[in-house]
Amino acid sequence: MINTSTLGMEYVAPELADIAQKVVNQDRLSFEDGVRLYQTSDILALGILANYANVMRNGTNVYFVQNRHINPTNICALHCNFCSFRRDSYEPDAYIWTIEQIIERAQATITEHTREIHIVGGLHPDLTLDYYCTLLSTLKQTFPQAHLKAFTAVEIEYLAAISKLSRKETLYHLIQAGLDSMPGGGAEIFHPRVRKRICPEKVDGDAWLAIHGLAHQLGIKTNATMLYGHIETVEDCVDHLIRLREQQDQTGGFMTFIPLAYHPTNNNLGRARALDFTTGMEDLRNLAVSRLMLDNFAHIKSYWIMITPGLAQLSLSFGVSDMDGTVIEERIYHDAGATTDQAITCAALVQWISAAGKTPVERDALYNEIKVYHPGQYPSLR
């Protein structure tokens, strides 16, 4: 039994008292509540509220997974203004990996403990649905213990278009080949005014939600994201969260929400606006508000690659219940200026979580618990 009196709710500022009461009563927060939470200057009160909501759902557990990232190509038909990863085929650092090359790279780092392979990449006009189906089936055969989390809704839409198939048919072929779940990328900000500025060629918010809803109906769990720290307004963020919440009410297949901090290096949006990286306050605020608004999502993830391990550790007191995982070879955010490591050990993740007063739980891709680490218990350095 959790002692709610130890969670600090009595220290919430009077101007947030009505929202605090909703949180305690587990009442759904409104659009106006979300705007007020974004606008409050009392970041500690916001953290108390988000931590309360998280502890009521997840206790002290904080999850992580042993995972490996694979980005088959950085050549992309789209030209998103915030993206630093995409290349044209003629650029000297453009690349495309064959399936044999991908397997060879993966074999160097994937072990029997690797539970998830995360696959996203550019929209290469020459990579067909057959290529991706063969990639999935080959990975599944080579690494049968690993769950394949692959392809954003943007990739699904593009594959359907070049294959002249419906979204459902495209997903069906990928599922038959070994697709187990989908990541949440490509959501950015749903509001069309923002989307027109930062990613005008991408599927719109309605299509993104529809593709994830279809995946849920086909039995595929997915994640969801939001890109913040660029030209969006507070109202745009709250609208984005509520639309995700509504989709979850309808189809129920989202596992985790990940707020993604915009990185301004090496992309047109950053060059045009001379934007800096997000601040720690922005990062914590987005994580905390997300936890409070998304009452039907089990987990909020703090992606340590983006916001640094130290801030990710602090976010465990701001509503976060997941720290992603070991990662291994992250390219997309490092092309945009991330200075964090490209991999981390389980031992370090356990240490970060334990030092924050939380309980480290190693999971698989679907949040089935593999091992709970009790005080003083550490995994081998792997």
C-alpha positions as CSV (number, residue, x, y, z in Angstrom):
1,M,0.0,0.0,0.0
2,I,1.4,3.4,-1.0
3,N,1.3,6.1,1.6
4,T,0.1,9.1,-0.4
5,S,1.0,11.5,2.4
6,T,4.7,10.9,1.6
7,L,4.3,12.1,-2.0
8,G,4.3,15.8,-1.2
9,M,0.8,16.7,-2.5
10,E,0.4,19.0,0.5
11,Y,3.1,21.3,-1.0
12,V,1.3,22.0,-4.3
13,A,0.7,25.7,-4.8
14,P,-2.9,27.0,-4.1
15,E,-3.3,28.1,-7.7
16,L,-3.0,24.5,-8.8
17,A,-5.2,23.1,-6.0
18,D,-8.2,22.4,-8.2
19,I,-6.0,20.5,-10.6
20,A,-4.3,18.6,-7.7
21,Q,-7.8,17.6,-6.5
22,K,-8.6,16.2,-10.0
23,V,-5.3,14.2,-10.0
24,V,-6.1,12.8,-6.6
25,N,-9.6,11.9,-7.7
26,Q,-8.2,10.5,-10.9
27,D,-10.5,12.8,-12.9
28,R,-9.5,13.6,-16.5
29,L,-7.8,17.0,-17.0
30,S,-9.2,19.4,-19.5
31,F,-7.5,21.4,-22.3
32,E,-7.5,24.4,-20.0
33,D,-5.9,22.4,-17.2
34,G,-3.1,21.4,-19.6
35,V,-2.4,25.0,-20.6
36,R,-2.3,26.0,-17.0
37,L,0.2,23.2,-16.2
38,Y,2.4,24.3,-19.0
39,Q,2.3,27.9,-17.9
40,T,2.9,27.5,-14.2
41,S,6.2,28.7,-12.9
42,D,6.1,26.2,-10.0
43,I,8.1,23.4,-11.6
44,L,8.4,21.6,-8.3
45,A,4.6,21.5,-7.8
46,L,4.3,20.2,-11.3
47,G,6.8,17.5,-10.5
48,I,4.9,16.6,-7.3
49,L,1.6,16.2,-9.3
50,A,3.2,14.1,-12.0
51,N,5.1,11.9,-9.6
52,Y,1.9,11.3,-7.7
53,A,0.1,10.3,-10.8
54,N,2.9,8.0,-11.8
55,V,3.3,6.3,-8.4
56,M,-0.4,5.7,-8.3
57,R,0.0,3.8,-11.6
58,N,3.4,2.2,-11.5
59,G,4.6,2.4,-7.8
60,T,8.3,3.0,-7.7
61,N,9.1,0.8,-10.7
62,V,11.2,2.3,-13.5
63,Y,11.6,0.2,-16.6
64,F,14.4,-0.3,-19.1
65,V,15.2,-2.8,-21.9
66,Q,18.2,-4.2,-23.6
67,N,17.7,-2.9,-27.1
68,R,19.6,-2.2,-30.3
69,H,18.9,0.5,-32.9
70,I,19.1,-0.1,-36.6
71,N,18.7,2.7,-39.3
72,P,18.9,1.0,-42.7
73,T,19.4,4.2,-44.7
74,N,19.5,7.9,-44.2
75,I,18.5,8.6,-47.8
76,C,15.0,10.1,-47.7
77,A,12.4,11.3,-50.2
78,L,11.1,13.9,-47.7
79,H,12.6,17.2,-46.7
80,C,11.5,17.8,-43.1
81,N,13.0,21.1,-41.9
82,F,13.8,19.9,-38.4
83,C,15.6,16.7,-39.5
84,S,19.4,16.4,-39.5
85,F,19.5,12.7,-40.4
86,R,18.1,12.7,-44.0
87,R,20.4,12.8,-47.0
88,D,20.1,12.9,-50.7
89,S,21.7,10.0,-52.5
90,Y,24.5,12.0,-54.0
91,E,25.8,13.4,-50.6
92,P,29.1,11.9,-49.5
93,D,27.7,10.6,-46.1
94,A,24.6,9.1,-47.6
95,Y,24.3,5.4,-47.0
96,I,22.1,2.4,-47.6
97,W,22.8,-1.0,-46.0
98,T,22.0,-4.4,-47.6
99,I,20.3,-6.9,-45.4
100,E,23.6,-8.8,-45.1
101,Q,25.3,-5.7,-43.9
102,I,22.6,-5.1,-41.3
103,I,22.8,-8.6,-40.0
104,E,26.6,-8.4,-39.8
105,R,26.5,-5.1,-37.8
106,A,23.8,-6.5,-35.5
107,Q,25.7,-9.7,-34.8
108,A,28.6,-7.6,-33.4
109,T,26.4,-6.3,-30.5
110,I,23.2,-8.3,-30.1
111,T,23.4,-11.0,-27.4
112,E,21.0,-13.5,-26.0
113,H,19.8,-10.8,-23.6
114,T,18.8,-8.4,-26.3
115,R,15.0,-8.1,-26.1
116,E,14.2,-5.5,-28.7
117,I,15.5,-4.3,-32.1
118,H,14.3,-0.8,-33.0
119,I,14.2,-0.1,-36.8
120,V,13.5,3.3,-38.4
121,G,15.1,5.1,-41.3
122,G,14.7,7.3,-44.3
123,L,12.1,6.9,-47.0
124,H,14.4,5.5,-49.7
125,P,12.6,5.4,-53.1
126,D,14.4,2.1,-54.1
127,L,13.7,0.2,-50.9
128,T,10.5,-1.8,-51.5
129,L,8.1,-3.5,-49.2
130,D,9.9,-6.8,-50.2
131,Y,13.2,-5.4,-48.8
132,Y,11.6,-4.6,-45.5
133,C,9.7,-7.9,-45.2
134,T,12.9,-9.8,-46.0
135,L,14.8,-7.7,-43.4
136,L,12.2,-8.5,-40.8
137,S,12.1,-12.3,-41.5
138,T,15.9,-12.5,-41.6
139,L,16.3,-10.6,-38.3
140,K,13.6,-12.9,-36.8
141,Q,15.4,-16.0,-37.9
142,T,18.8,-14.8,-36.8
143,F,17.7,-13.3,-33.5
144,P,14.6,-15.2,-32.4
145,Q,14.7,-13.8,-28.9
146,A,14.4,-10.2,-30.1
147,H,11.1,-8.4,-30.5
148,L,11.1,-6.3,-33.7
149,K,9.8,-2.8,-33.2
150,A,9.9,-1.2,-36.6
151,F,8.7,1.6,-38.9
152,T,6.9,4.8,-38.1
153,A,3.5,5.6,-39.4
154,V,5.3,7.8,-42.0
155,E,7.2,4.8,-43.2
156,I,4.0,2.7,-43.4
157,E,2.3,5.4,-45.4
158,Y,5.2,5.7,-47.8
159,L,5.5,1.9,-48.3
160,A,1.8,1.6,-48.9
161,A,2.0,4.4,-51.6
162,I,5.0,3.0,-53.5
163,S,3.6,-0.6,-53.3
164,K,0.1,0.5,-54.4
165,L,-1.4,-1.2,-51.4
166,S,-3.7,-0.1,-48.6
167,R,-2.3,0.7,-45.2
168,K,-3.9,-2.4,-43.8
169,E,-2.4,-4.6,-46.6
170,T,1.0,-3.1,-46.0
171,L,0.8,-3.7,-42.2
172,Y,-0.4,-7.2,-42.8
173,H,2.6,-8.1,-45.0
174,L,5.0,-6.6,-42.4
175,I,3.3,-8.5,-39.6
176,Q,3.5,-11.7,-41.5
177,A,7.2,-11.1,-42.0
178,G,7.8,-10.6,-38.3
179,L,6.8,-7.0,-37.3
180,D,6.0,-7.2,-33.5
181,S,5.3,-3.5,-32.7
182,M,5.7,0.0,-34.0
183,P,7.7,3.0,-32.6
184,G,6.0,6.4,-32.2
185,G,8.1,8.6,-34.4
186,G,6.7,10.9,-37.1
187,A,4.0,12.4,-34.9
188,E,5.9,15.7,-34.4
189,I,3.1,18.2,-33.6
190,F,-0.3,17.4,-35.0
191,H,-1.5,20.9,-35.5
192,P,-1.5,21.6,-39.3
193,R,-0.1,25.1,-38.9
194,V,3.0,23.8,-37.3
195,R,3.2,20.7,-39.4
196,K,3.1,22.9,-42.6
197,R,6.3,24.7,-41.3
198,I,8.3,21.8,-40.0
199,C,7.3,18.7,-42.1
200,P,4.9,19.7,-44.9
201,E,5.5,16.5,-46.9
202,K,4.6,14.1,-44.1
203,V,1.3,12.5,-43.5
204,D,-0.9,14.8,-41.4
205,G,-1.9,14.2,-37.8
206,D,-5.2,12.5,-38.7
207,A,-3.4,10.0,-40.9
208,W,-0.7,9.3,-38.2
209,L,-3.4,8.6,-35.7
210,A,-5.4,6.4,-38.2
211,I,-2.4,4.3,-39.0
212,H,-1.7,3.7,-35.3
213,G,-5.3,2.9,-34.7
214,L,-5.3,0.4,-37.5
215,A,-2.1,-1.2,-36.1
216,H,-3.9,-1.5,-32.7
217,Q,-6.9,-3.2,-34.4
218,L,-4.5,-5.7,-36.0
219,G,-3.0,-6.6,-32.6
220,I,0.2,-4.5,-32.9
221,K,1.1,-2.3,-29.9
222,T,2.7,1.0,-30.6
223,N,4.3,4.0,-29.0
224,A,3.6,7.7,-29.4
225,T,5.8,10.8,-29.5
226,M,5.6,14.6,-29.6
227,L,8.4,16.9,-30.9
228,Y,8.7,20.0,-28.7
229,G,11.1,23.0,-28.4
230,H,10.8,24.5,-31.9
231,I,7.9,26.7,-33.1
232,E,5.0,25.1,-31.3
233,T,2.9,26.8,-28.7
234,V,1.7,25.5,-25.4
235,E,-1.8,25.1,-26.9
236,D,-0.4,23.0,-29.8
237,C,1.2,20.7,-27.2
238,V,-2.0,20.3,-25.2
239,D,-4.0,19.7,-28.4
240,H,-1.5,17.0,-29.4
241,L,-1.7,15.2,-26.1
242,I,-5.5,15.3,-26.0
243,R,-5.7,13.8,-29.5
244,L,-3.4,11.0,-28.5
245,R,-5.6,10.4,-25.4
246,E,-8.7,10.3,-27.6
247,Q,-7.1,7.7,-29.9
248,Q,-6.1,5.6,-26.9
249,D,-9.7,5.7,-25.7
250,Q,-10.7,4.3,-29.0
251,T,-8.2,1.6,-29.7
252,G,-6.1,1.2,-26.6
253,G,-2.9,0.1,-28.2
254,F,-0.4,2.7,-27.1
255,M,2.2,1.5,-24.6
256,T,4.4,4.5,-24.0
257,F,4.6,8.2,-24.7
258,I,8.0,9.8,-25.4
259,P,8.3,13.6,-25.6
260,L,11.2,14.3,-28.0
261,A,13.3,17.4,-27.5
262,Y,14.1,19.2,-30.8
263,H,17.8,19.4,-31.5
264,P,18.7,22.4,-33.7
265,T,22.1,21.4,-35.2
266,N,22.5,20.6,-38.9
267,N,18.9,21.3,-40.0
268,N,17.1,24.0,-41.8
269,L,14.8,24.9,-38.9
270,G,17.7,25.5,-36.6
271,R,19.6,27.5,-39.1
272,A,16.6,29.7,-39.9
273,R,15.7,30.4,-36.4
274,A,19.1,30.2,-34.6
275,L,17.4,28.1,-32.0
276,D,19.3,26.6,-29.0
277,F,18.7,23.2,-27.4
278,T,15.8,22.8,-25.0
279,T,16.4,23.7,-21.4
280,G,16.1,21.3,-18.5
281,M,13.0,23.1,-17.4
282,E,11.3,22.6,-20.8
283,D,12.3,18.9,-20.7
284,L,10.9,18.3,-17.2
285,R,7.8,20.3,-17.9
286,N,6.9,18.3,-21.1
287,L,7.5,15.0,-19.3
288,A,5.4,16.0,-16.3
289,V,2.5,17.5,-18.2
290,S,2.4,14.5,-20.4
291,R,2.1,12.2,-17.4
292,L,-0.8,14.2,-16.1
293,M,-2.7,14.6,-19.4
294,L,-2.3,11.1,-20.7
295,D,-4.2,9.3,-18.0
296,N,-4.8,6.3,-20.2
297,F,-1.1,5.7,-21.1
298,A,0.8,3.3,-18.8
299,H,4.2,4.8,-19.3
300,I,6.0,8.1,-20.0
301,K,9.5,7.6,-21.3
302,S,12.5,9.8,-20.7
303,Y,14.9,9.2,-23.6
304,W,18.4,9.7,-22.0
305,I,20.0,10.0,-25.4
306,M,18.3,13.3,-26.0
307,I,18.2,15.0,-22.6
308,T,21.3,13.5,-21.0
309,P,21.4,10.8,-18.4
310,G,21.5,13.2,-15.5
311,L,18.3,15.0,-16.5
312,A,16.7,11.7,-17.4
313,Q,17.5,10.5,-13.9
314,L,15.9,13.7,-12.4
315,S,12.8,13.2,-14.5
316,L,12.1,10.0,-12.6
317,S,10.6,12.4,-10.0
318,F,8.6,14.2,-12.7
319,G,6.2,11.4,-13.8
320,V,8.6,9.2,-15.8
321,S,8.5,5.4,-15.5
322,D,10.7,4.3,-18.4
323,M,14.3,5.2,-19.3
324,D,14.4,3.4,-22.7
325,G,17.4,1.1,-22.7
326,T,20.9,0.2,-23.8
327,V,20.2,1.6,-27.3
328,I,23.5,0.9,-29.1
329,E,24.3,3.0,-32.2
330,E,21.9,5.9,-32.2
331,R,22.3,8.0,-35.3
332,I,19.3,10.3,-35.7
333,Y,19.8,12.5,-32.7
334,H,23.5,12.5,-32.8
335,D,23.4,13.9,-36.4
336,A,21.3,16.7,-34.8
337,G,23.9,17.5,-32.2
338,A,23.4,15.1,-29.3
339,T,26.6,14.7,-27.3
340,T,25.5,11.7,-25.2
341,D,27.0,8.3,-25.6
342,Q,25.5,6.0,-28.2
343,A,25.1,3.1,-25.8
344,I,24.9,2.4,-22.1
345,T,25.2,-0.7,-19.9
346,C,22.4,-2.3,-17.9
347,A,24.6,-1.7,-14.8
348,A,24.6,2.0,-15.4
349,L,20.8,2.1,-15.9
350,V,20.3,0.2,-12.7
351,Q,22.6,2.6,-10.9
352,W,20.8,5.7,-12.2
353,I,17.4,4.4,-11.3
354,S,18.4,3.2,-7.9
355,A,20.1,6.4,-7.0
356,A,16.9,8.2,-7.8
357,G,15.1,6.2,-5.1
358,K,13.2,4.1,-7.6
359,T,13.1,0.3,-8.4
360,P,14.9,-0.7,-11.6
361,V,13.0,-3.3,-13.6
362,E,14.4,-4.9,-16.7
363,R,11.6,-5.5,-19.2
364,D,11.0,-6.8,-22.6
365,A,9.5,-4.7,-25.5
366,L,5.9,-5.2,-24.2
367,Y,6.7,-4.4,-20.6
368,N,6.8,-8.0,-19.3
369,E,9.1,-8.0,-16.4
370,I,12.4,-9.9,-16.8
371,K,14.1,-8.9,-13.6
372,V,13.5,-6.6,-10.6
373,Y,16.7,-5.2,-9.1
374,H,16.5,-4.8,-5.3
375,P,18.8,-2.5,-3.3
376,G,22.4,-3.4,-3.7
377,Q,21.7,-5.7,-6.6
378,Y,23.5,-4.9,-9.9
379,P,23.7,-6.8,-13.2
380,S,27.0,-7.7,-14.8
381,L,28.6,-5.0,-17.0
382,R,26.8,-5.9,-20.2
